[in-house]
Amino acid sequence: MSFSTVAVDNLGVSVQVRVVDNTYLSIEPLNNNNNQNDNTQNDNTQKIELKYIYGIDKDVIYYCHVSNPQEQQQQKEGVEKKTITNFRTEGIKIWERRILTFQKETLDETFITKLRSLVLFDNKDDTRVFIVVNPAAGAGQALSQWNTIVKPMLLHAGYNESQFHITHTLPKGKTRGLAEQLGIKMLTDKKKTIVLCLGGDGTTHEVVNGLSDAFDGREWQQQQQQQQQTEGEETTTTLPTFRLGIIPSGSGNAFSLSLKLESVEHSVLQVIKGKTQPFRLIDVSLDPDPEVKNNSTRVKAPPKRRILVVMSWGFHAQLVSKSRYLQPFMGNTRFSWVAMYLLLFLQQHQGELTMMDAQRYDSTRKEFVHEGQVELKDKPFTYFLVAKQDSMERGFKIAPFASPATEDMDVVMMRDVTKEQLKAATIKVLDGGRHVDKEDEEEENIVEYYKTPELLLRVKHASELCLDGEIVYLAAGGTVRLKMIGPSQGEPDFESFV
């Protein structure tokens, strides 16, 4: 569908404003249009893809402009070889908010109405927005980003301030309790609600666990059943859906990266557009549980653990653990330097792994092959990582076939490898995830890649585990069980804007 109108821009120039094929907006000056064929456009024509428009007023159109300076630089100077220290800059795009202004009342109202129906998600007036802001995230930039980027974009899109309810995170895991209270409110009053998380993976982890706790508490179910009995309705329990907008404001943004969200502006734009996709969680059970061991007076069972990004053991867990102390000084570059240190003193880790209903990636056929139950205990583990995301950080595609939306987890491991082999595999990870494939038939494939809905890992020696960036300790002989959960297991549904 195409439609157009004539307006006057802020410089007093008459322009034709046209929507072309429901794809882009064309703004073309009319003063040079007389000698042109209808199928051509003059050099001064501006084109804006409709997917980048986030607000329309009577005389103003708000949109995002996206550029890729690295791609432009590579075209001039050639592609720079990726190394363990420079890969993080790959694919970074610059997002800018811009406005298109017209002189008062020159933009036709019928045109505005049609354009608005194409680019803006309807039904915002009755949507409540809970905003969870981590003031410490990303060197303290999250709160500023709310005030200068997120909030203005939402207001231009049609939200109003009365819909916004802001909560600041608390230290020492207390954000989870705040999120639980928000979840209980959402489940009991049943208002249409979205939750915006301004922070990194740690903030999202706590919010998701808190919302899940609200479902586990069952208080909302009792209130729902009482209300149904009062109204004479049949008492049935429906699984709730939590909708989250992930705003990447932290130092670690693996989850937003897996959703292909490139910036704060891009994330808000997707919330405005309203398209969502499900994401699934992994339930984590530790035996013995360190929470119980470290607190013998505990009466209640330890809170459930659910992860949405990563569980690791061995090299990756050591990397996360030792990098924690350098974060204030080095940012994400700390991982590269700690990795090089760990390679010098590479350790092997004894354990036994059982995966249920597993599929193994065949690097020759380049597809997954069903293998059923798989048990591995013949060789020590050097690198062991379970992911729901393809990348742990920009450019580091460790699990290239992982997806937040699927009902399985991706398991990537290397067993009994040398530091030279691990380093070579890491370089291939940085090169688009080539570590899972063979270069030729003669090459030894040291990377083992599986998909499974459930696994059990038993460690021989006391070990550190990484659970969504948090380091927990597992005693010698202890086990960690991971199991996919979602609506098919009677758990709430989670959706993210994409």
N, C-alpha and C positions, 0 to 999 in steps of 0.2 A: 504494500500500500504506500502511495506517495501523496502528499498534499503540501500546499504552500500558502504563503501570505506575503504581503509587502509591508515593510516597516522602515523606520528611520533609526539608524544606530546613534551612539552617543556623540559621534562626530558630525552628525547632520547629514549623513550619506544615506540615500534610499537604497535598500537592500531587499533582495528576494530571500526569504527564509523558507527553506523547503526540507521536508522529511523525505528521504529517498529510500524506498524498499524496506521501510521499517528498520533500517540499519544505521543510518547516520543523518546528521543535520547539516545542511549546506547553507552557508550565508554568503551570498554573492552580490557585489555592488551592481546596481542597475545602470550606472552611467556609462559603462563600457560594454553593455550587453547588446546594443543595437545591431552590431555587425557580426554577431556570433551565431553559430549553428546551435539549435536547441540541445544537441547532444554533447556540447563542449562547455567548458567552464574557463573563465579567465584566471589569470595568475593570482588574483587577489581573493579568490574564493577560499573560504574557511570551511573545513569539514570537521565535525565532532561526532564520534561514535555515540549512539544513544545509550550504550551501556555505561558510559562515563558521566552522564547527566544525573545529578542527585537532587536538584531543586529547581523549581520554576515559579517565579513571581510574575506580577503583571508586566514588569519591564525588565526583568533580570532572569537570565538562565545561569545556573550554577553547575559547573562541571569540573572533572579532574583531567589534567593533562599528564601523560606518561611519557617519559623519555628513557633511553638506555645509553648513557654516556660511555659505558664500557664497550658496548658493541660498536659505537662510532669510533672509539679509540682504536679498537682492534682492526677495523677496516683501514685505518690509516697506517698503523704500525705493525700489524700482524698479530696473531694469537700468541699470548704469553704462555709458556709451559707451566702447567700446574705443579705446585710443590706442596709439601706438608705445611708450609707457613703462609701461602698466598691464596689458597683456594676459596677463602670466605668472601672474597669480593665478586665472585662469579655471579652473573645474573641479576645484580642489584639494579633496580630501576628507580628513577626519581619520579615521585608523585607530587604534583602541585595542584592546588585548588585555584581555579580561575573563574571569572565571571564574564558574561556576555551581556552588555547593557544596551537598552534601546531608549529612545526618547519617550517621554510619558504618553501612555495610551496610544502608541502607534502599533503595538503588537496585538493582532486580532484575538479577541477572547475565545472565539471558536477554535482557532489554531492552538491556543494555549491549552484548552481543555483536551483536545485530541492528543497533543504532545504529552501532557501530564499522564493521561491514561496509558500511554505506551511505556513510559520510563519509570513511573513511580508505583511502588507497591501500595495498594489501597488498604483501607481499614486500619489506619494508624491511630485514629482518635480514641479507640477503646482498648489500646494496648498499653499496659503498664511496663515501665522499664526499670529494673533493678540494676544499679551500676555498682560493681565491686571494684574499688580502686586500691591498688597497692602503692602507697606514696613513696616507698623505697625502691620500687622496681625501676630498672634501667637508669641508674644514677639519679633517681628522683624525678624522672620526667613524666610519669604516668598522670599525675594530677594536672600538670600543665597541658598535657595532650588532651585531657578531657575538656578543659576550659577553652582551649584555642582551636582544636580540630574536631573532636568527636561531637561535643554539644552543638557547636554552630552548624555542622553538617546535618545533624538530626533535626534541628529547628528549621533549616531551609527545606528539609524534605517533608515537613508537615507535622512533626511532633511538636508538643508544647511543654513548657517547663513543669507544669503540674503533673506530668506523667513520669518525671524523673525522681528516683529515690536512691540517693547515694549512700553507700556504706564503705568505710575505709577498713582495710585489712588490719589484723592484729598479729603480733609476733607469737612465736612458740606454738604454732598450730591452732591458735584460737580462731582463725578465720573459718575453719571448718565448722565450728559451732555457730558462727554468724550465718554461714550459708545454710546450715540446717534449719535455723529459725526462718530464713527467707523461704526455704522449701516447704516448711509446714504451712506458712501463710499462703503460699501458692496452691498447695494441695487442698486447703480447707475452704478458701474463698472462691477458687476456680476462675479467677479473672485471667484473661488473656495476658500473658506475661513473657517478656524476654529478659535474659540476664546478660549483661555485658561484663566481661572480665578484662580489666585493664591491668596487665601485669605480664609475667612470664609464665612458663610451664608450671612453676610451683603454685602460683595463684590459681590457675585453672584446675590443677590437681586438688587443691583444698576445696574449691567451690563445688566441683563434681562430687567429691566424697561427702561434703556436707549435704548436698541435695539428695544424694543416695541415702544418707542417714535419716533424712526426713521421711523418706519412703519406708525405711526399715522400722521406724518408730511406731508405725501403724496407728498413731493417734488420729491422723486424718481419716483413716479407714473407719474408725469407730464413729467419728463425727459424721462421716458420709452415710454410714448405715443408720445412725439415729435420725438423720434428716430424712432419709428415704422412708423409714418406718413412720415418722410423723406425717409425711405426705402420702402415706399409703402406697408407696412404690415398692417394687420387688428389690430386695437388697442384693445388688451386684457390684463387684469391685472392678473398675477398669484401670488399666495400667496408665500412669501419667506420662506425659512427654515434656521434658525440659528443653527449652530452646536457648542456646547460648551464642552470643556474639563474642568471638575471640579477638581482642584488640592487642596486637603484639607490642607491649610496652616494656618487656623485661629484657634481661641479658640473654636468657635462653628461651627461644620461641620455636621449638621443634614442632609443636602441635599446629601452630598457625602456618608454619612452613609446609606441613603435610596437606593443609587445606588450600595451598597455592595462594595464600594471602601475602601480598608483597610489601604492605606498609600499613600504617594506621589508617590512612585515607582509604586504601583499598578495602580494608576490613569493614569500616563504617559504611562504605558504598554497598557492600554485599548485604549488610543488615537492612539498609534502606530498600534494596531490590527485593528482599524477602525470600530468596531461594535458600532452602536448607537441604542438608543430607544427614543421615544418621551417623553416629559414631558409637562404637562399642567399647566396653571396658573389660579389663582383665581383673578377676578376683585373685588376691594373693593370700595364701595361708602359709605361715611359718611354724615349724615345729622343731625345737621349742620356740615359742614366741618371745623375743627379747623384752617386750613390754611386761610380760608376766614374770619373767626371770628377774628383772631389775626392780620389781615392785611386789614383794611377797605379800603385802597387805592389801593388794588390789582385790576388791569384791566383785566388780563387774568384769565381764570378759573384755579383752582389748578391742578397740574399734576395728571394724573391718577395713582391710586395705584394698583399694581399687586403683589401678594404674591405667593411664591412657597413652603413655608415650613409650616407656622402656623399662625393662628389667635386665640387669646385666650382672655378670660374675666374672672374675678373672681380670684380664687386662683392662677392659673398659671400666669396670667398677673401681679398680685402682686409680685409673686416670681421673675419674670424677672425684674420688675421695681426696687425692693429693692436690687436685686443682682448686679445691675449695678455698684454701688459704691464700691463693694468689689472685682471687677474683677482684678484690678492691684495687689492685695495682695494674693488672694486665688485661682485664676483660676476657673475651673468648680466646684471645691468642695464647692464653695460659695453657690450653689443652695441647697445643702443638709442642710447646717446650717440655711439658710434663711427659708427653708421649715419647719424645726422644730420650728422656731420662729413663723411662721404664723399659725401653728397648735395650738399653745397655745392661740392665739387670733383669732380663726377661724370666718370668716365673711360669711354671706349669702347675696346674691345679687338678687334684685328684677328685673324681666324683662319678656318680652313676646317674644317667639320664634315661627317663622313660617318656615317650611321646605317644599319645593315643590318637588313633585314626589319622595318622600322619601322612603327608604328601612330601616326597623328596624332589627337589629340583634337579632334573637331568640336564646337565650343561651341554651335552651333545645334541639332544633332541630339542633343547630350549623350551621345556615344558615341565609341569609338575606331574609326578607319577605316584599313584596311591600305593602306600606300603603298609597301611594298618598300624599295629603297635610296633614301635621301634625302641630298642634298648641299646644304649651305648655305654660301655664301661671298659673297653679294651685299651684305650689310650687316654692320657691326661688331656685336660682342656687348657688351651692357651687363651683363647678368646671365645666368650659365650655371651650372646646378646639376644634378647627377645624384644621385638618391636611391633608397634601398631602404626608406625610412621616409616616412610621410606628413607627419610634423612634425619639425623640427629642435630645437624646444623647445616647452614647453607653450604652446598657443595659437597657434603659428606653423605653420599647416598649408600648407606650400609645395607639396607634391606629394600632393593629396588622394586619389589613387587608387593610391598606392604600397603595396606589401605586402612584408614580409621573406620571405614564403613563395613568391613567384612566380618564374618563370624569366626575368623581364625586369627592366630598370631603367627608372625614370621620369626623363625629361629635361625640365627646365623652363627656359625661356630667354626673355629679352627683348632685342631687338636694336635698336640705334640709338634708344633712347628718351630722353626728357628727364627731368630730376630730378622734375618735376611728375608725369609719367606713372609713374615708378618709385615715387614716394611714394604715389600713388593706388592702385597695384596692391598695395603693401605693406599698406595699410589693409584691402583686401579679403582678403588672406592671413589677417589677424588675425580676420576675420569668417567663419571656417569654411571658408576656401579658395575664396572666391567669385571670385578673380582669374582663374580658368580659364574662367568663363562670361560671356556677354554679358548686360547688363541689358536691352537692347532691340536691335532689328535695326540701328539707326543707329549704335550704339556701336562704336568701333574696338577690336578685340581685340588688345592688344599682347603678350599672353602666348602663347607657343608651347609646346605640351605634347605629348610623344611617349613611347612605350614602345618599347624596343629591346633585343635580347639582346647587341648588340655595337656599339661605335662607335669612331671614330678622330677625334681633334681635333688639328689642327696650328696652333700659335700663331705669329704673325708676329714678335712681339717677346718678349724674355725676360719670363717671367711667374711669378707665384706660383700654386701649386695647393694646394687644401685636400684632404687625404686623411684622412677620419675625424678631422678636427681637427688633424692634423699638417700643417705648411706645408713644402712641398718646392718647389724651384726648377727651372724648365724653361727651357733655353736658347732663344734666338731661332731660329725654324724647327723647334723640337722638336715631338715628337708624344707624345700620351698615348692609349693604346689600352685600352679597357675591355671586358671580356667576362664574361658570366655563367658561373659554374662551379657544379657540383654533381655528384651521382651519375651523371646522364646524360652528363657529360663525363669520367667516370672518377675523380671527386674524392670525398672522404669526405662523408658526410651529417652535417649539423648540425641539432640539434633544441633548441628552448628550451621551458621550462615556461611555460604560458599559462593 
